Amino acid sequence: MAGLCSHMPSSCDCFVSLPPASAAREVIFGKNSDRPKDEVQEVVYFPAGCHTKGTKVQCTYIEVDQVEKTHAVILSRPAWLWGAEMGANEHGVCIGNEGVWTKEPVGTDEALLGMDLVRLGLERGSSAYEALCVITKLLELYGQGGNCKEEPVPFIYHNTFLLADRSEAWVLETAGRFWAAQRIQEGAQNISNQLSIETDITAEHSDLRKHAQREGWWSGQGGFSFKEVFSLTQQPVRMEAAKARYCAGQQLLQKHSGQITAQTIMAILSDKASGICVDSEGFCTTGSMVSILPQDPQLPCIHFFTATPDPSRSIFKPFIFVPNITAFHQVQSPSFGDKDPIRDNPRFQSRVDRRHELYKYHQSFLETKDCKQHDRERIQDAMKKCQEQILETVKSVLAGSNTLTPQKLADLFYDCVDKELKLYQ
């Protein structure tokens, strides 16, 4: 299994744990974003906003109707995109997406990317279900399509999503404009670049089954399995590789069932033997996220982001939604405005340097060949201790034994990034 996954193109794993699988009364969300190896992922915060009725918002490729109010969001995204691979909003909603290929042809015309739908769902949904409704409505209205890599050669896919809030989670799987969704109210579940919803469908596109019949994919008799009806008979290599990662993820969740914490999900995301932490010639885990969503509404949701590749050699840094968030420029890529190559037509004919400060130092630490082994071990040990201190601080905040001032909470992510930078320097 590990041999298969370690060198094949991959594209993400998402995890969620709800009681009784979680060790505490918490929903734990986690995702690895597996992307082209040299792609930079940044972490960005956008405050809540009010917008003039009738205005548009420019997504990665197309404009869509804007809503009058948008929620504050924290996003981890490939730096060339408008949308995001994963993120959270001020209401404790988390969303991550996965690439998938089905019998429904991928759209070569530019439309909404799955990453755009992640951001739109977070900006407009105050619960996981509400975000799901936002995404499916936009999907049906605008469709999905367009190049998902910053390269001239198209890389196009449809999407599956994992959405979670303090009380429940949803798996949303799509094929073109068609979709099926499954509600999760307990236990642990993962998704990984393949359809997984069988006959246990909670909600679906109104024309889903009729469309399958018209295409000759379903007879109309017996149970309707979204996975069976819409999955490709001959799977692409990357989806075959994903099967092993999906099974490995299930096994790791089952192994820790009843004791799953944020640390558990961080360890799973860092697991290279299973292929979940990807480090191949073409693709790698370019960013990771873990969120703690306490079921007690009086407790804050805490969202951890690496902003760097390879979670096994990164620090998960915490973010909490509070007023007066400190800007964290150290993990934000340069802005190129109208001169960005993505705005050219044809697109992606040139490249720009999107590396942010933390990315540069982190990659230098990973790649410098003349770095002495004992120096690497020293830095790695310091990173481990820093991570332990961060987790202890978070535990004390959730337990109520450590009440950080509002300003400390606002500076929390920035300060942790600063500490990590000092380790490399």
N, C-alpha and C positions, 0 to 999 in steps of 0.2 A: 504493500500500500504506500509506504513512504517513498519508495523508489519511483512509483508512478507519479506521485504528486509533486515531487521535488523539482522536476524540470519542465512540467507541462504548463502552458499558459493557464492562469487561474484568475478568478475575479470575485473574491470576497467570501466571507462567512459571517453570518449574524446569529446571535444567541440571545435567548431570553429565559429568565428563571422567575417563577412566581411561587409563593407558598403553595404546598408544603415542600417544594424542592429547594426553596431558599432557606438559609439558616435562620433568618429573621423575617419580620413582617415587612419584607421589601421585594420590589420587583427589580431585578438586575438585568440590564441591557448591555450587550457588547457587540462590537463589530471590528473586523479587520478589513481595510480597504486595499485590495490587491490590484495594482495598476502597473503601467509600464515603468520599468526600473528607474529611469531617469526623470520621472515626473515628480514635481514638487507638490506636496500637499500643505496647505496653510490652514490655520485656525482663525476664524473671523467672527466678530460679534456685531450684530445689527440690532439697534434698539427698536422698541415698538414705534409704529408710525401711523400717522393719519394722512389720508390721500384724498385728493379731490375726486368727486364722483365722475365717472366717465373717462378717467385717465387710463393709460396703458403702462405695463411694466415690461421692460426688455429682458427676456430670459437669454439663454445662451445663443439661440438662433432666431427665435421668433418673439413677437410681442403677444401678450395676453391681456385681457381686461384686469385692471387692478381692483382690489377691494378697498373699502373706505378705511379699514383699520387692519394693521398687521401686528402680530405678536413679536416680542423680542426673541431673537434666536442666536444660538452659538453653533457654528458650522465647521466641519472639517471637509475641505474640498480641494480637488486639483486646482491649482492656482489660475488656470486659464478659463475656468468655468464660472458661470453665474450661479448655478445650482451647487449641490453638495452631495458627497457620498454618504454622509451621516451627520446627525446633529440633534439638537434638542431645543425646545422653546421654554418660555417662562412659566408655562402651565404644567411642566413635567412630562411633556410628550417627546418621545424619541423615535426617530425613523432612520433606517438604513436600507439600501437597495442592493440588488444583485443582478448581474446580467444573465439572461436566459434566451434560449433559442427554441422555437416551437414550430408546429406545422403552419402557423400563420406567418407569412413572409415578413421580414424586417423592412421597415420603410426607409428607402434611400432619400426621399425628400426630407428636408429639414423641418422638424416639428419640435415637440418638447422632448428633452432627454429625461431619462429616469432620474438623474440628479436634479434637474429642474423641478420635477414633481416632488422630490424629497423636501426641497426648500419651500416650495409653495404650500405643501401640506403642513409644514411646521409654522409658517407665517400665518396660516389661516385656520388651523385646527386647535381648539382648546382641549381636546381629548383625542385619544388614539382613533376612536370611531369617527369623530368629526373630521380628523385629518384624512382618514380613509375615504370618506365621502367627498372631500375636496379633490383628492387625487383622481378618483374614478370619474368624477364629473368632468374635470379638465382633460383626462385621457379620452373620454368619449367625444368631447368637443373639439380638441385640437390634435389628437393622435400623438404617437411617439415615433421619433426617427431622427436620423442625423449621425454624423461621425462622433464616436465617443472617445477618440484619441486625438491628441494634438499632432497628427501626422497626415500627409496627403493621402495615404492608402486608407480607405474607409474601414472602420471597425464598428459595426452596428449590431445592436442587440435590443431585445425587449427586456422587461424588468420584473423582478419579484421584490416585495418589500416586507420588512418586519417593522411593525409599529407597536409602541408600548406606552402606557402611562402608569399611574400609581395603582390601578386596580385590574387592568387586563392588557392583553396583547392581541394583535391581529396579524395573520399572514395574508398578504395580498399578492396574487399571482396574475400576470397579464399575458396576453397574446394579441398584439396589435391594439385595437381599441376594446377588445373583450377582456373580461376579468372574472375571477372568483376569489372569495375571501373566506377565511376561517377564523373564528373567535377562539382565543385561548384564555381560560380563566384560572387554570392551575397547572402546576408542573413546569417542566423545562422543555424547550424546543429550539431547533436551529434550522436555518435554511442555507443552501449552498448551490447556486447556479443550476438548479433543476426544479421542475415542478414537483410539488409534494402533496398538494391538496387532492384527496381522492373523492370519496362520496360525501364526506363530512363538510359540506359547503354551507356556510352561514348566510352569505349574500352573494349575488352574482349579477352580471350584466343581463338586462331584461331579454336580450335576444341570443344569449349564449348557446342554449341548447338547439334552438332552431338553426342557428348558423352552423353548428357542428353537423346537423342533419343535412343541410343544403350542400355542405362540402363532402358529404359521404364519410365523415369520420365517426359518426355515431348512428346506430340504427333507430334510435328512439325507444328501444325496448330495454328493460332492466335498469339497473342502477347507472347513474351518470358519474363517472370518475373524471374530474378535470385533468388529472395527471395522465390517465390512460388515453383519453380522447385527444388531448392537444400536444402530448410529447412526440417528438420526432421518432420515427421508427429507427432511423440510423442516426445516432447521436454524434455531434462533433466531438473531437478528441478532448477538448477542454471540459465538456460536460461529462464525459466518461471519467475524467480525472476527478471531477467534482463529486462523483458518487462515493469515492473512497473517503474524501474529506468529510462529506455529509455523515457517513457511517461512523467515522472516527469521532466527529463532534458529538453525535448521539451517545456513543459509548462513554465519552468523557463526562457528559452531563449526567448520565445514569450512574457512573462511578461515584459522583459526588452528591447525588440526589439527597436532599434533606439537609445538606451542609454547604450549599452554594452561597458564596459571598462575592463581593467585587474582586477580591484577590483570586478566587477560583477562576472567574472569567478572564482575568488578566493572564493567569497561568495558561489557560486553554488557548488564548489568542497568541501566546508566546511559544506554543508547542510546535517545534519543527519536525519532529518524528512523524506526526500525523499529516504533515503538509499544510496545516492550518496557518502557520506562520511561514509565508512563502518567500523563498530566496532563490530564484532561478535566473537564468541568463537574460530572459526577456521581461518577466514580471517579478514584482516583489511586494511585500506588505509595506505600502508607503505611508500609512497612517492607521491609528487604532483609537477606539473609543470604548469606554465603559461608563455606565451610569447607574447610580443607586437612586431608586425611586421609592422612598418610604411610603407605606400605606397610611401612616399617620400624617394627615395634611398639615399638622403643626411643625413637622420637621422639613428641612430643606431638601430638595433634590440636588444631588452632587454628580457632576459630569466630568469625567477624566478624559484628557486627550494627550496623545504623544506629540503630534505635529512633526514627527520624524519617522523614518522607515525603521522596520524591524523592532517590534515591541519587546523582543527578548533582550534588546540592548538599548532600550529607551526608558524614559521616566514618564509614567502616567501622572499628569498634572491636573489638579482639581479646579473646577469652575462652578460658582454658585450665582444664580440670578439675584442680584440686589441692585439698588439704585447706584448711580455714579460709578459704573464699571470703568476701571483703568484700561486704557487702550494698550494692547500688547503687540507693538510693532515688531518685536523680535521674531514673531512667528507669522507675520504677514508679508506676502511677496510684494515686490515693486509693482506699481500700477503704470500701465503704458497707454491708457486712454484710447483715443482714436488711432494711435499708432500701433496698437496691439495687432499682431498678425492674424488673430481670429477675426478681425474686422475687415480683412482683405478679401477679395473675391478674384480668383479662387483662394480658398482658405489654406492655411498651414504651409505656405510656400517658404516660410522662414521661421526661425526660432529666436526667442529672446531668453535672457537669463532670469528665471523666476525664483531663484533661490533666496530664501529669507535667512536672517542671521543665524537662528538656531540650526537650520538645515545645514548651513555651511560648516559650522563647528562640529555638528554630529557626524556628518559625512567624512570630514577630515579625520575624526577619531576612528571611524570604521575603516577608512581606506588607506591611511598613511602607512606605507610599507616599512619605513625606517623607525616607526614607533617601537620602542623596546617592549618586550613581552611583559616585564614587571610593571611598566607604566600603564599598559592596557589593563592589566589585572587590578592595579591600584584605582584607576578611574572607574572600572566596572564595579569594584567593591564599594567605592564612594557613591555611585549611582544607586546601588542596592540599598545602602543605608539611608540615602535621601528618600527613596521610595518608601521605606519602612516608616520613616518619620512623618511623611505626608499622610500615609494611611492611618497612623496613630492619631494625628491631628484630626482627620476626618471622623474617625471613630468617636473621639471625645466630643466633637461638635454634635454628632447624632445622638450621643448619650446625654448631652446637656451638661457635661462636666467641664467643657471648655467653651465659653461664650466669647467668640471673637467680636471685636468692635465692627460696626458697619464698614468702616474704612478698610480694616484688615480683610474682610470678606470681599470687598470690591477689588482689593489688590492681590487676592489669593493666587490666581492663575499667573499673573504677571510676576509675582515674587518667586514662584516655583520655577518658571522659565529662567529667571535671572540666576537662581541657584544652580540650575543645570548648566547654563553658559559658563559660570565661574568654575565648574568642575573641569570643563574642557580647556579653560585658559590657565 
